[in-house]
Amino acid sequence: MKNRSSSGRTAPAIPFARPSIGPEEEAGVLAVLRSGWLTTGPVTARFEEAFARAVGVPHALALNSATAGLHLALEALGTGPDSLVLTTPYTFTATAEVVRYLGADVRFVDVEERTANLDPARLASALEAAVREGRRVAAVVPVHVGGRACDMEAIAAAAARHGVPVVEDSAHAFPVLHRGRMLGTWGDAGVFSFYATKAITTGEGGMVVTRRDELAKRIRVMRLHGIDRDVWNRYTAANGSWEYDVVEAGYKYNLTDLASAIGIAQLAKAGTFLDLRRRVARAYLAGLGGCDWLDLPEDTDDNGWHLFVVRLSAERLSIDRDRFVGELQQRGIGTSVHFIPLHLMSYYRERYALRPEDFPVALRLYRAAFSLPIYPSLTEEEIARVIAAVCEVGERFRVR
Ligand SMILES: Cc1ncc(COP(=O)(O)O)c(C=O)c1O
């Protein structure tokens, strides 16, 4: 899409997301292509070791998506048909759908106004209510929305009071230090996404991290058909043997060496990428700070800035979010909406008889919010164009 600037020249559209792939990723993939071993093998093992070191835990298990990681983490914690998982409605369906894979029930807990993250006080009440009802709570799943840290001390304390494990959905949050500890390593398990738009990518992919040996062991078996050892060992170990046992009905969730080669190159750049995204965030905060019709995110150190979510003040503007986003699109600015809360989606709404007003904070945030482009390769000129377009639309439709 082209967009006509005030000078009359057409400026290229600014996409909502753009991956940062360089010669290191290309060289890594080429080496795997030439190695004779394409699927899960030595490169994936190296990616896992490097990732475990980067977050500071003993176990990192590579998978073909974060969805697979959430599924296997909950499975390893014993989530089953008799149990309940508490999570936020302000997320992507992957967070909750995996609970249904296991036959357990999802119970949503509303979010904090300030961060759009799971509200620890509401979580504490919801845990008490579930216990009073005699329900077994298999896990709590907080989501670090857009890379901004949840209040993990408060969430972990609320869960610990009832002996409930925590699985962090860190799909958006890498590499983010929160009160001295990496996000994803606060809970019993943490799950990262390497989907194409995420902080680092392998095209599609994910990683589960944990300190708990028995969880790692279970996930390792379940990610590859319930086979009791790695295929890689089966074919290549010096004492390699054709023999193996199937100890469970597992899944096909392994990550290929092709993808892991991209992951290794991306991991080495993760800190630089975060600095570059933070630069974009600070430029937006400075450039849009004077707009009284716009609520901006706080500038905190524990934000991975995967998303830059702004909210319109409805009473100060004569257009709603959808029209505002349309105006930006006409100016060549890609945007997205994070998130349409899950309790508005027909599956969850119908299954659990939910009404929009059951989660008023999530509903309010959703109606006002949209996300601006934020990624390492966004240039200063592009950042300035985004700021100018947002200001232009806002000032044009501002209530005077
Ligand atoms: C919060 C959240 N959790 C989980 C996922 C699933 O990630 P993946 O696509 O790697 O399965 C996503 C994907 O966008 C997400 O936004």
The ligand as an SDF file (V2000), in Angstrom:
LIG
                    3D

 16 16  0  0  0  0  0  0  0  0999 V2000
   -0.3530  -14.2790   24.6780 C   0  0  0  0  0  0  0  0  0  0  0  0
   -0.0790  -15.3720   23.6890 C   0  0  0  0  0  0  0  0  0  0  0  0
    0.0990  -16.6250   24.1450 N   0  0  0  0  0  0  0  0  0  0  0  0
    0.3700  -17.6480   23.3070 C   0  0  0  0  0  0  0  0  0  0  0  0
    0.4750  -17.4450   21.9540 C   0  0  0  0  0  0  0  0  0  0  0  0
    0.7440  -18.6110   21.0570 C   0  0  0  0  0  0  0  0  0  0  0  0
    1.9770  -18.5200   20.4450 O   0  0  0  0  0  0  0  0  0  0  0  0
    2.3430  -19.4770   19.2120 P   0  0  0  0  0  0  0  0  0  0  0  0
    1.8180  -18.8300   17.9820 O   0  0  0  0  0  0  0  0  0  0  0  0
    3.8430  -19.5630   19.2300 O   0  0  0  0  0  0  0  0  0  0  0  0
    1.7040  -20.7940   19.4840 O   0  0  0  0  0  0  0  0  0  0  0  0
    0.3050  -16.1690   21.4320 C   0  0  0  0  0  0  0  0  0  0  0  0
    0.4230  -15.9430   19.9840 C   0  0  0  0  0  0  0  0  0  0  0  0
    0.3510  -14.8620   19.4600 O   0  0  0  0  0  0  0  0  0  0  0  0
    0.0120  -15.0980   22.3170 C   0  0  0  0  0  0  0  0  0  0  0  0
   -0.1870  -13.8500   21.8660 O   0  0  0  0  0  0  0  0  0  0  0  0
  1  2  1  0
  2  3  1  0
  2 15  2  0
  3  4  2  0
  4  5  1  0
  5  6  1  0
  5 12  2  0
  6  7  1  0
  7  8  1  0
  8  9  2  0
  8 10  1  0
  8 11  1  0
 12 13  1  0
 12 15  1  0
 13 14  2  0
 15 16  1  0
M  END
$$$$
